[in-house]
Amino acid sequence: MTDAARSPEDLGRLAQSLLDELARVTDEPGRITRTYLSPAHARSIDLVGGWMRERGLTTELDPVATLRGRRAADEGAAPRTLLIGSHIDTVVDAGKLDGTLGVIGGILALEEIERRGLRLPFAVEILAFGDEEGVRFPSALSSSSAATGTYRREWLEARDRDGVKLAEALIAFGCDPARIETATIDPAGVLGYLEIHIEQGPRLEHWGLPLGVVTSIAGQTRMSMTLTGMAGHAGTVPMDLRRDALAGLAEIILGVERIGRQGTGELVATVGRVQVFPGAGNTVPGRVEASLDVRAAADTPRLVALERIAWEAGRIAERRGLSVALERNVDVPTCPMDEGLQEAFARAVVSLGLDLRRLPSGAGHDAMAMARSFPSAMLFIRSKAGISHNPLEWSDPLDLGLGIEALVRTILDLAEKERDR
C-alpha cells in the first residue's frame, strides 16, 4: 500500500525542519561553522547517515569522508547508478542551505518515491561530500574529485592554520589516505549526477521564478599570494625606507578590484583572506599571506585577468622592494552541464506549471568535479536577495519543496528513459 504524495509545501516544510536540525551541528556555538574533518563534520555524518538509514538506504564512509547512501534498483539485471549529492561542509559563519539542501533534498526525493510505491530501473546513491568549500585546507572539491579519480596527492601535504596535515586529519577521522583510489566510481556504471542547490545569486528572484536550470558553471582559479618585505620597529623605520608587505598587498588588492571591474564574461576577482606577520601593532609588517579567487563564465576572461594580476603584483612588489610569490591551489575550467540531463530537469520544471529559465552558475559546485567523469546537471532554487555564505541565507520553504518535487520528477523521467534504453 502506498502513501499519498506529499505536496511541495509539505516537502518544503520537512526539508526546512531537517536543515534547521543540521544547522545546530557546528564547531562554533552561536554560528554555523562546519569545516572538513572537524568534530562537527563527524557529528553531521552521524546525523545525516541516520536519516539515510531510517529511509532504507545502506550507508558507508569512503576514504575521503564522503558519506554515501545507496538505494538498490527495483528492476533490471545489470542496473546502472544515478548519483545525487552535494556537500555538508560549510564556510565560517555560514547559512543553513548551501550544499546541505542538495543532500537533504536527495534523501527526501528518494523517500517520496518510496512513499508513492514507484519503482526504479537503476540504483540511486546519495553523496554527502565533505570538502567542497576548501576552508580548512586549500583543497576545494577534493571529495568529489576523489569520486572521479582526479584527487591530487599533493593535497594530502597541505596544512590547516594549526599546522595539521590533511593526511593526518583523515587518519584521525578514521579514514585511510592510502586507499583514496578506492573512492573512485566507475563511470561505466553511472547514469549521471544531479545536484539541486540554492542559486546564491539574485537572478531567479529578479525574474520571479522559484527554479532555474543551470547551463554551465564558471571556471575558477584560487591562489595563495605571499609578499615578503622587512619587519621593523614602527617608531624608528622612516616611511621612505620601509619595505612594508601589508602596504604592498593593499595596493595589489586595489589592482585586483580594478582588473575585476574591467573584465568581461561576468569576471569577478576577490581577495578574501589576509594574514599578517609578525602581526604586532608596533611592528612594520614583514610578510603577508593572502588568498586570490578569480572566476568567469568563460575561460579566456579569467586567464587574461590572472595574467594582468600577476604582472601588476610583480610591478608593485618591485617598486616597493618586496618579493611576491603566487601559487595556484585550484584551477578549474568553465564547466558546461550535460544537455540531456538539463532537458530532464527542464521537463520537470515545466510539468510543475512553471516558466522555464536557464542560467549559468557563478559559484563553484561539486558538479564541476563530477562532470569530469559523469554526465552532470544542476537545478537552482531561488535565493532571497541572492545572499549566501551568510547567516541571512534563506529560501522560501515552498521553493525548496518545488525543487525537491522537480528532482523526484526528473528521477522518474530518467527511469522511463532507462527502461527504453
HUGI-V473408 format. One line per field, one symbol per residue. phi: phi as a letter, one per 40 degrees, with the letter a starting at -180 (. if undefined). psi: psi as a letter, one per 30 degrees, with the letter a starting at -180 (. if undefined). burial: + if it has 16 or more other C-alpha atoms within 10 Angstrom, else -. A space follows every 50 residues. Layout:
# HUGI-V473408
phi = ???
psi = ???
burial = ???
This chain:
# HUGI-V473408
phi = .bcccccdccccccdccccccccccacbdgacabcdgcdccccccccccc cccdbgccbabccbgccbbbbcccahcbccbccbaabbcbccfcccbdgc dcccccccccccccdcgcbbcacbbcbbcbbccgccbcadgcccccccgb ccccdcccbcccgccdcccccccgbbccbddcccccccbbcibbabaccg accccccgbcbacccabdcabbbbbbbbbacacccbccdcbcbccccccd cccccdcccccccbgfcbaabbbbbbbcgbcbbcccabbacbbbbacbcd ccccccccccccccccccccgbbbbbbcbbabcdbccccccdcccccccc ccgbccbbacbcccaddcccccbbdbabbcbdbcfgcafadcdabddccd cccccccdccccccccccccc
psi = kllkkkleeeeeeeeeeeeeeeffjlfjkfljjilkgleeeeeeeeeeee eeefggkkllklfggkkkkkklkflkeikakkkkaalglllkhlafejee eeeeeeeeeeeeeeegglkkgllkkkjjlfiefheelihkgeefeefggg kjffeffkkafggkkeeeeeeffgljffgefffkkjffgkelkkkkkleg lgeeeefhkflkkkelkklkkklkkkkkbkklkfffjlefgkijeeeeee eeeeeeeeeeeflahhkkkkjfkkkkkfhkfgkkkfkkkllkjkllflee eeeeeeeeeeeeeeeeeeeghlkkkkkkekjklkjklkeeeeeeeeeeee fgglkkkkllkflllffeeefffkkklkkkkkkjggklhkffkkkkeeee eeeeeeeeeeeeeeeeeeef.
burial = -------+++++++++-++--++++++---++++++++-++++++--++- ++--+++-+-+++++++++++++-----++++++++++++++++++++++ ++++++++++++++-----+++++++++++++++++++++++++++++++ +---++-++-----++++++--+-+++--++-++--+--+++++++++++ +-+++---+++++++++++++++++++++-++---------+++++-++- -++-++--++--++--+++-+----++-----+++++++++++++++++- +++-++--++-+++-++--+++++-+--++-+++++++--++-++++++- -----++-++++-++++++++-++++++++++++++++++--++++++++ +++++++++++++++--+---
